[in-house]
Amino acid sequence: MYGIILAGGSGSRLWPLSRELCPKQLLKLDGENSLLQSTFKRLCRFIDPENIISITNIKHANDVKFQLSKVCGNSVVLSEPIAKNTAPAIAASIEYFKQMKDENEVVIIVPSDHLIKDLEKFENTVKTGLKAAEEGKIVTFGIQPTYPETGYGYIKTKSENDGIFDVDCFVEKPDLKTAQKYLLEGNYFWNSGIFMAKVSTLLKEFAHYQKEIFENLSKLNYKESITIKYGVFEDMPSISFDYAIMEKSNKIVLCKLQSDWSDLGSWQSLYDVTEKDSNGNVLEGNAIVEDVKNSFIYTDKKIVAAIGLENVILVNTEDAVLACKADYSQQVKNVFEKLKKDDDKAHLIHKTVFRPWGWYTCLAVGEGYLTKVICVSPKQKLSIQSHNHRSEHWVVLEGHAKVVLNDKDYLLEAGQSIDIPVQAKHSLQNPYEEELKIIEVQKGDYISEDDIIRYEDIYGRV
């Protein structure tokens, strides 16, 4: 069996903790592993690690590779050069298995941001659906509704045989009255977004229902390079796998998911799966509460005091505060989209960003400039890199810096500085025992994290 992890997405409903460049699948929301790492380890229970690939947007690729390297060594990560929804991503991924493995094998396709704790029951569910997949069916995994949820799509089923249901139709996210009706009727399931089928089955369905996507697959040559060229993806329509294949194919069956499941699609869903105190509260960080009930309060640094509240979500990060009634948590996406439309960086990135080598905090940004504090942990170093659109000026605040600039080494101490010209190969390194902190001032006609060309990197991000 093969596995595909869909590791894109922005996690907009978990703003301000989740940002476009640090989405929820990369966050540790339940334990020591990120949701992405937990997803990979879950698949490894019944799939060899070398038969699991991940596909993500190019802006997340380095973080995905680094996180997976911590749980499995080297893993294949495909990068979408442009976001085109799940159908092109899945098509490009199954084409990899056709070219590099065996198209007659079954592949399971899973999102990277689901929370599943009962791993044994999840594995048993996959085994239940495996026979149907081997017989040429496309198996979707459905969740029996426990309440009238309006934030999920539904699947209406017909007859059932040995745990496999025939599918009547897919249904869009309903209003509350319709969701209550679905709950009472009992033959509707939440759509989990988890699918399983033979590689060859999926390719035939793409050829039949999505010729524009299928024809572009022939332009991919994974034996030559696992890089997906921009032109290949640019020519594909932006469409979800549900719309493209699942709602059209006559090969769809449903297997009821036996395990627990949450897509952590909102603050309310995160509250639902988190252990609560005697007042029904989830308190994360330095929160002081009085007469507060059934609420979720998160703060990363500052003290948050709450009095006389009930059924609220209160999330405080370094640069943003979210406050809403719990039953309005699905609408947080609207705030995210407004920030994005207004080009407010609060949708894109946290003020403080953690990296394998340490962290940086943005202090000021304007037209053609950006100022950061950068902290490099002991014995760590940034990649050897260059920038096509910006120069940098570094001033050491604390510790000692080793700077590699155009193949020459410079040792700097507190108070000393150095200029990094445009296109110069350079690296900031800390081979010492104490932390290194510097001020970095970037100047140029294009200031962005994607203006990086990496030549060497100890974290595998080249």
WOZIZI-V600697 format. One record per backbone hydrogen bond with DSSP energy under -1.0 kcal/mol. CO is the residue of the C=O (numbers start at 0). NH is the residue of the N-H. E is the energy in kcal/mol with one decimal. If there is no record, write none. Layout:
BEGIN
co:nh:e
CO:NH:E
CO:NH:E
END
This chain:
BEGIN
co:nh:e
1:107:-2.2
2:52:-2.5
3:109:-2.8
4:54:-2.4
5:111:-1.8
10:13:-1.8
11:14:-1.3
13:16:-1.2
13:17:-2.2
21:18:-1.8
22:25:-2.0
23:26:-1.6
24:35:-2.5
26:28:-1.2
26:34:-1.5
33:37:-2.6
34:38:-2.1
35:39:-2.2
36:40:-2.4
37:41:-2.0
38:42:-2.0
39:43:-1.8
41:44:-1.0
42:45:-1.8
42:46:-1.3
47:50:-2.4
48:51:-1.6
50:2:-2.3
52:4:-2.4
53:77:-3.3
54:6:-2.8
55:79:-3.4
56:59:-2.1
59:63:-2.5
60:64:-2.7
61:65:-2.4
62:66:-2.6
63:67:-2.4
64:68:-1.9
67:70:-1.3
67:71:-2.1
75:53:-2.0
77:55:-2.3
79:57:-2.2
83:238:-1.2
84:88:-1.0
85:89:-2.7
86:90:-2.5
87:91:-2.6
88:92:-1.6
89:93:-2.6
90:94:-1.8
91:95:-1.0
92:96:-1.3
93:97:-2.0
94:98:-2.3
95:99:-2.9
96:100:-2.0
101:104:-1.7
102:199:-2.5
104:198:-2.5
105:1:-2.7
106:196:-2.0
107:3:-2.6
108:194:-2.1
109:5:-2.7
114:261:-1.1
116:118:-1.6
117:121:-1.7
118:122:-2.5
119:123:-2.2
120:124:-2.0
121:125:-2.0
122:126:-2.1
123:127:-1.9
124:128:-1.9
125:129:-1.1
128:132:-1.8
129:133:-2.6
130:134:-1.3
131:136:-2.3
132:135:-1.6
137:252:-2.3
138:195:-2.1
139:254:-2.6
140:191:-1.3
141:256:-3.4
142:189:-3.1
146:148:-2.0
152:190:-2.6
153:170:-3.4
154:188:-2.3
155:167:-3.0
155:168:-1.4
158:165:-2.7
160:163:-1.6
163:160:-2.8
164:253:-2.7
165:157:-3.0
168:155:-3.0
170:153:-2.3
174:178:-2.5
175:179:-2.3
176:180:-1.6
177:181:-2.4
178:182:-2.1
179:183:-1.7
180:184:-2.1
181:185:-1.6
186:156:-2.8
188:154:-2.7
189:142:-1.9
193:140:-2.0
194:108:-3.4
195:138:-3.3
196:106:-3.3
197:201:-2.0
198:202:-2.3
199:203:-2.1
200:204:-1.9
201:205:-2.3
202:206:-2.4
203:207:-1.7
204:208:-2.9
205:209:-2.2
209:213:-2.6
210:214:-2.8
215:218:-1.5
216:219:-1.7
220:224:-2.1
228:232:-1.5
229:233:-2.9
230:234:-1.2
232:235:-1.6
238:86:-2.0
239:243:-2.6
240:244:-2.6
240:245:-1.7
241:246:-2.7
244:247:-1.7
244:248:-2.8
250:137:-2.7
252:139:-2.6
253:164:-3.3
254:141:-1.7
261:114:-3.4
265:269:-1.8
266:270:-2.4
267:271:-2.2
268:272:-1.2
270:273:-1.1
276:279:-2.1
278:293:-2.3
280:276:-2.4
281:296:-3.0
283:298:-2.1
284:286:-1.9
285:303:-2.1
287:305:-2.6
289:307:-2.5
292:310:-2.0
294:281:-2.7
295:313:-2.9
296:283:-3.0
297:315:-3.0
303:287:-2.9
305:289:-1.8
308:292:-2.1
310:325:-2.6
311:295:-2.4
312:323:-2.1
313:297:-2.8
314:321:-2.9
315:299:-1.6
319:316:-3.0
321:314:-2.6
323:312:-3.2
324:327:-2.1
325:328:-1.6
327:330:-1.8
328:331:-1.3
330:333:-1.3
331:335:-1.9
332:336:-2.6
333:337:-2.0
334:338:-2.5
335:339:-2.2
336:340:-2.5
337:341:-2.3
338:343:-3.0
339:342:-1.3
343:346:-1.8
344:348:-2.1
346:19:-2.5
347:20:-2.9
350:361:-2.5
352:359:-2.1
354:357:-1.2
356:376:-2.8
357:354:-2.8
358:374:-3.1
359:352:-3.0
360:372:-2.4
363:370:-3.0
365:368:-1.5
367:443:-1.7
368:365:-2.3
369:441:-3.4
370:362:-3.0
370:363:-1.3
371:439:-2.5
372:360:-2.5
373:437:-2.4
374:358:-2.1
375:435:-2.1
376:379:-1.6
379:429:-2.7
383:454:-3.3
383:455:-1.1
384:425:-2.6
385:452:-2.3
386:422:-2.7
388:444:-1.0
390:442:-2.1
391:419:-3.7
392:440:-2.3
393:417:-1.9
394:438:-2.7
395:414:-2.8
397:436:-2.2
400:411:-2.8
401:428:-2.5
402:409:-2.4
403:426:-1.8
404:407:-1.4
407:404:-3.0
409:402:-3.3
411:400:-2.8
412:415:-2.3
415:395:-2.6
417:393:-2.7
419:391:-2.5
420:423:-1.6
424:405:-3.2
425:384:-2.7
426:403:-2.5
427:381:-2.9
428:401:-2.6
429:378:-1.3
435:375:-2.8
436:396:-3.1
436:397:-1.8
437:373:-2.6
438:394:-2.3
439:371:-2.6
440:392:-1.7
441:369:-1.8
442:390:-2.8
447:450:-1.5
449:451:-1.5
452:385:-1.4
455:383:-2.1
456:459:-1.3
END
